[in-house]
Amino acid sequence: MPNSDLLLRSRSAVWHPCTQMKRHETLPLVPIQRGNGIWLYDFDGKRYLDAVSSWWVNLFGHCNPRINSAITDQLGKLEHVMLAGFTHEPVVQLSERLATLAPAGLGHCFYASDGASATEIALKMSVHFWRNTGKPDKTRFVSLQNSYHGETLGALSVTDVALFKDAYASLIHASATIVSPDSRNADAGENAEAFALRCAAQLETYLQQHHEHLAAFIVEPLVQGAAGMAMYHPAYLTRARELCDQYQVHLIADEIAVGMGRTGTLFACEQANISPDFLLLSKGITGGYLPLSVVMTTDNIYQAFYADNVARGFLHSHSYTGNPLACRAALATLDIFAADDVLNSNRSKAAYLNRIAAPLREHPGIQNFRNTGMIWAFEVASPHADFAQRCFSLALEHELLLRPMGNTVYFMPPYIVSEQEIDLLVERTLKIIDSLC
Ligand SMILES: *Cc1c(COP(=O)(O)O)cnc(C)c1O
């Protein structure tokens, strides 16, 4: 199918996500024919370095031979079976392995197919737990300002992005938000840790006043992705854990974007030395191959549902819960982490990028150059109101897939990125920024 034909047909037959479709009258869709490693290729052989890991999901490159072969092997055995009343090897293995890798105490895995569903499950489980344990008034949630936990109605209720939410306000059971520990908002001379603790004091005040009606506090550990890669000090999470224990409020760690090594440790919560009551994973869990999400929780929560009475159980389900192909992709992804000592090798890649990126950090048009693990972000002072759009288009001309959020440009590359590819990424980003400032 020639390119132009594909673009026209995609515009009329496919309603694309997170898109004002009219924009594609002037901004062409990018037709991708194949992927290999960090590169995506269009039908004319033009390539794009996937610097955003295809919406933060890809960890070990496109068409990874090891993940491909695990899925192919599974395809010859069992593509799917319902997980109610049935079970299979990949889902058991994955649950056991995640339990040994995750922060202590999270021994029970509940599966779904996408991140928003994982949020829904955690919210429902939390409220249902309190109901089963004689506290039916604990039905409310609190999240951080600018938080993002997905876009189904329940997840939107704890998401604080007006653009995604306002049109549906009448459908949403509003939740409270409290100040974000986003280090960019620290006072002059105040370090990130002191600022984080100052913000945690506001969480304390909120919990003190509202704990009787609060089921859970939901948080994106260390990096608030959709807020524009807002990074903060782990001391906030350590304190939040203490406060949630003190006031009997669940702590939900949404590691959908930051889990699976993104922040430098396998799970971001490790850096705060905490175990949440619910840990949410999706995005990178299958290496970016197949839709899968998991809610990991504690034995205490599990036991509150374990009874003769059916209605005390957690009756939530999705058709593809625990899909065997997705679980095999996830197992292959965990194998790669172990075999290639990925977290260590990421540490040297991150150090290399930070060295090479000195000209970006010192660029007069760039502010707040920041890094956590394998995530980098900075704000660009550009005179263009449509900076994000221009930057995206110009990046494509330079063989880069960058997708700024407002004036925030970020890198979130697959972990297989090489030093050469880092050089190319930084060099060309500099050129793009120069011409947009
Ligand atoms: C992407 C994301 C979600 C939602 O996941 P989907 O699979 O897109 O529904 C939830 N929380 C965070 C932190 C995310 O980054």
The ligand as an SDF file (V2000), in Angstrom:
LIG
                    3D

 15 15  0  0  0  0  0  0  0  0999 V2000
    0.1090    5.3440   30.9000 C   0  0  0  0  0  0  0  0  0  0  0  0
   -0.2450    5.4740   32.3280 C   0  0  0  0  0  0  0  0  0  0  0  0
   -1.4650    4.9990   32.8270 C   0  0  0  0  0  0  0  0  0  0  0  0
   -2.5480    4.4160   31.9570 C   0  0  0  0  0  0  0  0  0  0  0  0
   -2.1340    3.3030   31.2580 O   0  0  0  0  0  0  0  0  0  0  0  0
   -2.9370    2.9020   29.9080 P   0  0  0  0  0  0  0  0  0  0  0  0
   -2.3810    1.5790   29.5310 O   0  0  0  0  0  0  0  0  0  0  0  0
   -2.5900    3.9740   28.9070 O   0  0  0  0  0  0  0  0  0  0  0  0
   -4.3770    2.8820   30.2350 O   0  0  0  0  0  0  0  0  0  0  0  0
   -1.6860    5.1170   34.1820 C   0  0  0  0  0  0  0  0  0  0  0  0
   -0.7760    5.6510   34.9990 N   0  0  0  0  0  0  0  0  0  0  0  0
    0.4050    6.1190   34.5550 C   0  0  0  0  0  0  0  0  0  0  0  0
    1.3810    6.6850   35.5230 C   0  0  0  0  0  0  0  0  0  0  0  0
    0.7080    6.0820   33.1970 C   0  0  0  0  0  0  0  0  0  0  0  0
    1.8530    6.5850   32.7380 O   0  0  0  0  0  0  0  0  0  0  0  0
  1  2  1  0
  2  3  1  0
  2 14  2  0
  3  4  1  0
  3 10  2  0
  4  5  1  0
  5  6  1  0
  6  7  2  0
  6  8  1  0
  6  9  1  0
 10 11  1  0
 11 12  2  0
 12 13  1  0
 12 14  1  0
 14 15  1  0
M  END
$$$$
